[in-house]
């Protein structure tokens, strides 16, 4: 870590917790990655899509017992 980066980091650590949280949020936002809100919305949409598929009988449902039995069989060797 360069001297300037260390100085900025050390200064950031002296900020009150709420200011550090805002700084973290701004830094994460600058990375252009999805926010938790974005992720939650995407999962909600996916869940709704899957429910519709089930209601329209577009997918075959498999019981959890069958899924785990297949996993155990596959990894038994």
Long-range contacts (C-beta under 8 A, 24 or more apart in sequence): none
